[in-house]
């Protein structure tokens, strides 16, 4: 964490970057401490589970503090930067130089660079200052997301009153604050357990709470590695791994009461102990895009009673139609754009599949507009950009939008708004050289059309055996929104349009 020593600052916190996102990783700082920034100037590039985003700061002035190094994962609502905003004609910053920089959301901070407790004692936020900081914002942090405070469900955590006079120690990379009222080193009943905190548990993410609850882990007995002792998912996972490696609950109790350091290396790992490290294995954390994909697909499998039907189609007519379109001049028409046009026409005939299920209200919600998602494989993993109002676009417009979103996906520039809000998904897995698949529905949508590779095969055409361009089409659908007759009718119509593109002329 970097600081400047002059100027009262207005604190800018990590905003809510999209639906369901609770944290982001700092990829690259775009400013240094001491730099002058303008209103809405990007100050940091972060990576969420959905996209890479440049975060603009709603305040103009001099950067006096940065919170977090590159590679650090921060929760939504955590401080990003502090900016000293000039109030006089000479542009000087207000007096009381470091008060706002030292105060971060009403929480006292441990200076990690020195390993010592803050000499200023307990820091408290001045509510008028916080109110002015919010009022002075531009309201334009991200398109679609404001600069307002974090939602009320995210509770502020008051630090341990003893932190100002206690000593700071590190245990396996995590900061522990031991106050003068702490009990004996053996953790007996004569004093409180080391690191215990009165009041709310310092956790923001509900995913962290659920992970701890599922594993019978008391969050009050952990020391967080996040800003101001905030408990992150990594802290819970670390505690669970350490507990497993040390042989179960007896070693876990010993570690929590301070009788032995929490270190997975202090006890040999048994080959039969669940979660213990084994030779020849590689563990990769499920986080970022991979973690988001895993969570969404798992939820889809749990909640949606899906079924799949498929059919082979002669795509020779479609391929010839595309060749004729591209020979007439103008922008080239992509194959996925033609498939998307067929999809929107089929959804107009079978609107039951352009829907979702509201499980709480026990209602099927049908959409008038088609926002078409398409699966795109990138270096960061699988993403599903969304073509807005696909039903209102022609083949040229669809081609241009597919190209734009695909380029943005490969460069990591997709915004959360371009990755959410889909009503139906088109999955062209034929680009991987496979014929068929039973894709998992992109929750909370109700259906997905899969398209395999188009390959030359023997086919009976007009009563004679011929070599034709054949494709396998599959439809995976939510059986709650329709029955097999509707799904089969949709897929048959798509196949008819692939075989005879002139069928589309009826709905143009």
N, C-alpha and C positions, 0 to 999 in steps of 0.2 A: 504494500500500500504506500503510495507516494503522496507527500504533502508539500505544500508551500507554506511559508510562515506568516504571510501577510494577507489581510483582507478577510472580512466576514463573507461567508459564502452561502449560496443557495444550493441545497443538496438535490441532485437529480438521481432518482432511483430507477432501477430496471423496470420498465413498464410491462404490462401484460401484452405479450406479442402475438397472441392468438388463442383459439379455442382449446382449452384443456392443457395449455403449456404452463408449467409451474417453475421452470428453471431454464437457464441458458448458459452456454460456455463461452468465455471470452476468447475470441480467435485472434484479434489484432486491435491494439489501441491505435487510434487515428490522431490523438493529441498527446502532448506531453504536459507535465506540470509546468506552469508558467506561460503556456500558449494562450493567445487571445482567440476566443471563439465567438462566432456570431450566432444569433438566434436560429435554431433549426439546422445548425451545422452538425454533420455526423461526427461523433466523438469515439465510437467503438464499433467494431464488427463482432457480432455474436452468432453462435450457431445454436439453433434450437433443434428439437426433434423433427422439425419439418423443413426448415430453410436456414440459409445464411442471411442475416439482416444487418444492415448498417443502422445504428440507432442515433437519431438526431437529438441534440440537447435543446430544450425549450428556453434556455437562458443564454444571454450574451454577457461576456466578461472574460475574466482571467481564470484559468483552471488552477485551483489551489490544491486539489487532492484527487487522486485516482484510487479506487478501491478494487483490488484484485489484480493478479498478474495474468498474463496470457496463459490459457489452459485452465484457469480457475472456473468452476461451475458455481453460478450464483442463482439464488432463488428470486422469483418475481417479488419486487418490493425492496430488494437489497440496494444499498447505495452504489452508484456507479462513479459519479464525479461530484465535486463541489466547485461551484463557480462563484467568484467574487464579482458582484455586479456593481458598477459605478453609480453613485447617486448625485454627485456634484457636477458642476460644469467642467471641472478638470478631469472627470471620469474616475476619481479616486474611489477605492472601495470603502465601505462603511468601517467604522471603528470596531473595536473588540475583535481583533484579527482572526483568531483561530476558533472562535466559539462554535460557529456552524460546522466547520470542518471536523472539530473534535467530537461534535454530537452527531450521531448517525441514527435518526429515527428514534431518539430517546434511549439509546443503549450505550453503555460504556464500552470502550474498545480496548483491546490488549494490543500493545505495540509489538507485533511479531518480530520486527527487525532487531529488537534489542532483547527480547525475552523477558522484559520487566513490566510490572503493572504500571498503568497510567499514573503519573505523579499528580495529576489534577484531581484525583479522587473520582467520585461518581459524577458522570456527565448527565445533565438533564436537558431535554429539549424545551426551548421556549416556544410555547404554542403560537404566540403572535408571529414569531419569525417563520414557523412552519406554514402558517396560514398565508403570509405574504409570499412565501416561496411558491405555493400552489397558485395563488392569484396572478403571479407574474409570469406564469408559463404561457407558451404560445398556444397550447392545446393542439399541437400538430406533431406529436412525437412520431406516430406512424399513421398512415392513412387508414382510418377505420378504428384506431385505438387512441384514447385520449391520454392526457398527462395527469389525470386525477390520481388520488391515492389508491393504494391497493384495496381490494374489497374488504368489507368489515369483518369477514370471516377470518382474515389473516390477523391474528392477535399480536399486538406488540408485547415484547417480553421485557420485564423489568429485571435488570441484572442483580446478581447477588450483592447485597450491601457491603459485604466484606471484601469485594474485589479491589477496592481502592487502596487497601492497606495490606493486602495479602501478597504472597510471593507467587511467581508464575513458574510452572515446571512443564516439561514436555514428556508425554508418554506415547511412544510410537508415532510421533508426528502430530499428536493432538494436544492442544493447550489445556492444562489443568490449572485452576486458580484455587489456591489453598489459603483460606482466611485464618486470622489469629484464633478464631473460636473453634477451629477444626479439632477433632478428637485425636486420640493416640494413633500412631502409625499402624497399629495392628487392627484398626477398625472396630474396636470394642464399643460397648454401649455407652462408655463415658463421654463420647462426643459424637457429633454427626459424621456420616460417611463423607469422605473427601469428595468435593465437587458437587455435593447435593445443593439443590437450588429450590428456594421457596417460590410459590406462585406457579404460573403456567409453564408447561414444558416448552422449551424453545424450538418448536417445529412448525413450519409453514405448510409443507407438502402433505396432503392427505395420503399420498402413496407411501410416504415414509411411516406414517402412523399405522397404516394397514399392514405393512411388512413387519413392523415390530410386534403388532398384536397377533399376527398369524404365527409368530415364532416365540410367543410368551416372553418378550423382551421388554423390560421396564425402561422407558426412555429417560426417566429421571435419574437413572444410574449411569447415563452416558454423558460424555463431554463432547460437544459438537466441534467440528473443525471449520464450520462456516463462519461468516461475519458475526461477531459478538457471541460466539458459542452456539450458533444455530446448528441444529442437528440435521445433517444431510443423509441422503440414502446411502452414500458411501460409508458413513459412520456406522449405520445399522448393519450393513453387509460385513464390515470389518469386524464388528463385535460377534456376529454369528460365526464367521470363519474362525476367529480366535477361540470361541467357545468349543467348536467342533474339534479343532486341532488339539486342544488341551484335555480332551477326554470326557466331555459332558458337563453335567451340572455342577459336580464338585469343584472342578477347576474353574468353572464359570463364576461360582460364588467366591472363590479365592481371589479371582481377578477383580471382581466388583468391589470387594471390601478392602482393597489396597494391600493385601498380604503378599501379593506377587504382581509383577508388571504384566500388562496385557500384551503378550507377544506370542504369535503363533509358533515362533521358533524355539520357545522354552520347553516344549514337550514334543517328543517324536511323534510323527503322524502315523497312525495305524492304518494298514491297508484296508481294514474293514470299517473304519470310522467314516460315516457319511460326511461328505464335504471336505475330507482331508486331502491335502495335495498328494498327487501320485506322479511317479516318474513317467515321462513320455506323454504328458497331457498338457494342453494349452487352454487356459480359461480366458474368455473374452467377455467383458461386461456387456450386458444388454442395455445399452443406453444410446442416446441420440436417435438417428433414423432407424437403426436396427431395433432398438428398444420400442420405439413407437409402432413400428410394423408388427412386432411380436405381440404387443398389447392389443392392437386393433384386430389382428387376425384371430387371436385367442378369444376375444370378446365375440367376434362374429360366429365362431364355431360354438360358443356356449349358448348364445341367445337365438340364433337364427336356424330354424329347421329347413335347411336347404335341400334342393333336389336338382339334378342335372339331366338335361336331354340334349341330344346332338344329332346332326345330320350331315351327310356329305353333299356337296353341291358342285356343279360344273361352273367354274368361274371364268370360262373362256369368253363368254359374252361380256362380262365386266371388264376383263383385261383389254378386249378389243375396243370397248367404249372409251376407256381411259386413253388408249393410244390415239384414237380419233380426236379426243378433246385436246390432247397435247400437240397434235399435228396442226391444229388450226391457229396456232399462235397464242400469245399471251402467257400469263404465268402457268407453270406446269401444275397439274392437279395431282395430288398425292393419293395413293391407294387408301390410306386411312381416312382421308377426307371423304371419299366415296362411301366407305363403310359407315362412317359417321352419319352421312346423309341418309343412308338406308336405315340406320338405327332410329333416327328421329322420325322418319316416315312410319316405321313399325310401331313406335311408341304412340304415335297419333292414333293408330288403329287399335292398339292394346294399351291404353293408359294405366291399367292396373299395375303395370310393372314400373311405372315412373312414380314410385311411392316409397313410403317408409312406414314403420309400425311404431306408434307411441305406446310403449308398454305400460306406462303409468296410467294413461287414460284408457287403455285397451281400445285404441282406435287406429284405423288405417288412414294415413294422411297422404292424399294424392296431390301431385304437383301439376300445375298447368304448363310451366316452363321446363325445358330440358336443359339442365346444366350437366354436360357430358364429361365425365372423368376418363382419362386414359392412362394406362400403366406405362411408366417410363423407368427403365433401369439405368441408374447412374452410378458413378464411383462411390457415392455416399450411401447407396442402397436404392430400394424401390420407392418411388414417389408416384403420386397420382395427381397431376395437374388437372384443372377443371376448365373446360371451354364453356364460358357463360353464354346462355341463350343460343345453344347450338341449333335449335329448331328454326331460328330466324336467320341463319347464315346459309349462303349458297356454297357450292363446292370450292370456289376460289377463296371465299372468306374463311372457310374451315381450314383450307390448306395453309393459309397465312398464319392463322392462330395456332394451329398445331406446331408449325415451324418455330414460332416465337416462344411458345411455352416449352418446347423440347430443348431449345438452345438455353433458355433460362434454367431449366432443370439440370442440364449438364454443367453449367457454370455455377450452380448453387445460388442463383439469384431469385428464385421463386419466393414470393411473399406469402404469408399465411393465408391471405385472402384468395390467392390463386391455387391453394391446396385444399380448400374446404368448400362445402356447400354443394357438392355434386349430388345428382339425383339418379344417375345411371352410369355404369362404367363399361368402356370398350377395352378389351384386353387382347392386343395383337401379339400373342406369344409365338406366332409363326416366325417372327424375326429370329428366334432362337433355334430354328430348324426342326421344330417338333410339329406333329400333326394334330394332336389333341390334348386336352387337359380338362380337369374339373376344378375351375378356379374357385377360390373362397370369396364370397360376397364382400364388397367394401362397405362394412358397417358404417352408418345405419341404412344404407340403400337396400333395395329389394331385389336387384337382379344385376347380372353381369353377362355380357356377350363375349365369348372367346372365339378367336379366329386363328386357325392353324396355318401352316405354310401352304402356299399354292404350288402344286407340283404336277408334272405331267404324269398321267395314269391312263390305263385302258378304261374306256367308258362307252357305254352303249348310247349312241347319239343318232336320233332319227332312224332307229331300227338297225343300225350297223355299229360294229365295234370300231372305235376310233381312239386316238390319243388326244385327251382333253386336259385342260388345266383344272385340277380338282382341289377343293379346299374342304376341310372339316370345320363345321360351326358347332359351338356348344353354348347352351344357355343354362346358367345356374341361377335359380330363383328362390325366393322366400315363399315357402308353401303357405304361409299365413295370409299373403295378399291375394293369391289366386290358386286355382287348381291346374292340373296338368293340361286341360284343354286350352286354357288361355296361353300357357307357356308354349305348348306345341304350335298353336296358331301363330304366335309371334315369330318363333324360329322358322316355321314354314314360309311365312311371308318374307323374312330376311333372305332365305335361300332362293325364293322365287325372284327377288330383285337382283341377287347375285347372278343367277342364271339368265335372266331376261331384264336388263336394266330399263327397258322401255316401260316396265310395270310402274316405275316411279313417275312417269309422265302423268298418270292419273291424279297424283296429289301435288304436282308442282304448281 
